[in-house]
Amino acid sequence: LGPAPADPKPAIAEGSNSDGPLDSGPRNAALAVVRGGGIETLDVIHFDFGKATVTEASLPTIRAIAGVLFSHPNIERMTIEGHADAVGPDDYNHALARERALTIKKLLTDFGVEPARLAVKEQGEARPVAPNVTESGRAANRRVEFLIELRSTGEASK
């Protein structure tokens, strides 16, 4: 893992407000759930095109992920995987995927999640979930995934 970005402010699109308290109320509870070996989100986390900046509309989902981690202290380590579509060079896509995963890590820590519980891994374009031949396929491949790596039992998730 490399160092987190030096900017102490979260990378959020201009005009957003992330300074409010973590809202773990019922409306956010359904936005993220533990399922299998990961945390699944109801909504996709959106980034500005070609950047690691999260859009304001994605903040409730990120807050919900933090809420899931708070309500599941047995999740000792979660990996945030960054993925990209196949547009552009491999090295660019890997770097962008890493920066996006680091942005999510920074936001989660800003919302109170302990940094030691979070790891980052970039996949770039290596693991597409859809063909990269259509815009909808490319959009599906531009994503972050949340994998539970270690639970308090000491066993890695499958």
N, C-alpha and C positions, 0 to 999 in steps of 0.2 A: 504494500500500500504506500502510496505517495502522500505527501502532506496535503491537507485540505487547502482550498483556496485561501489566500491571505485576507481577502475582504471579510471583515467581521459581520457585515450585513448579509442576510440570505439573498440569493440570486432569485429575485421575484420580479415579474414584469412591473414596470412603473405604474404607480397609482394604486398598488395593493397595500393592504394593511395586515402585517403578520405580527404586530405587537400585542394583539389581544390575547386573553388567556386561552389555554387549551380547552376547547369545547368538546367534552366527551359526552355530550347529551345524546338523546335518542336519535336525533336527525343525523348525527355523524356516525353512530354506532354501526349502521348497516353499510357504510361506505367501505369498510375493510373488515375481513374476517380471516381467522386461521382456518385453512383448509389443507389437509394433507401435510406436505412438507414446506408450506409457505404461507404467506399472507396474500390473499387475493383482494383486489379492489373492485368496487362496482364501477367506478369511473376510471378512464385512462388519465394518467398524469400527462398534461400537455406542456410542451416547451416551445419557446419562440423558435422559428425556423432557423436551423443551422447554429443554434446557440444552446447554452446550458441554463438559460433563464426560464424558470417555471412561470406559467401564467397564473394569474390570481384565481381563476376558476378552479385550479387544482389544489389550492390550499386546504379546503375541507377534507379532501381525500388524504393528504399528507398528515393532517391533524388526526384523522381517524386511525391511520397506521400507528402514530405515536400512542394513541389511546389503546390500541390493541396491545402494544408492547407494555404499557403501564398495567393493563389488566391481566397480562400473562408474564409475570416476573420469571417464570420458569424458562422463558425463551432467553437464553444467555447470549446467543450470537445469531444475528441475521445478516445475510449478505444481500446487498443491493446490487443487482446486475443491470448494467446498462447495455442496451441493444440499439442497433441502427439499421437503416435500410441499406441497399447496395448502391445508392447513388453516391458517387465520389470515390476517392482512393481509400484503400483499406486503412492506411495509417491515420487518415483524417477521421474516418468513421470510428476507429478504436479510441482515438483521443476524445472525440465528441461524446461517445458512450461513457467513457470514464468521467468526464467533467459533469455530465448529467447525473451520474450515480453519486458523485461527490456533492453535487448541489442538494440532492435528496438527503444525503447523510447530514449535511450542514443544517438543513431545515429541521430534520428530526431532532438533532441535538439542540437547536434553538428552542424547540418545543419541549425540551427537558429530558430527552432520551440520553442515557449515558453513552458516550462515544465508544467505550469498550465493547458495547453490545452490537456495534455496527461494523461491518466490513464492506468493502467495495470491490467489484470485479467488472471489468468491461469485456463484453463479448463482441462488440462491434457488429458486423453483419454476419458473423459465423453461425448463428442459430436462428434463422428466420422462422416465423410461425405462419407465413403466407408467402406466395410467390411475389417477387419484386417486379413483376411485369405490369402491374396496374397501380394506380395511385392508392387505392384502398389497401392493396397488399403491402405497399411500401409504408403506409401509415400504420398498419398493424405491426410492422417490424420495428418502428421507432417507439421503443417502450423501455420501462424499467420493471424488473421483477424482484420480488422479495422472498428469499429462500431462508428458511429456518435451518441453521447449520448445527446448532447445539442447544439442547434443552437441559434443564437442571439435573436430569438423570445421568448426564455425562455422555449420552449416546447421540451420535450424529443422526440427523433426520434422514429418512430415505426418500 
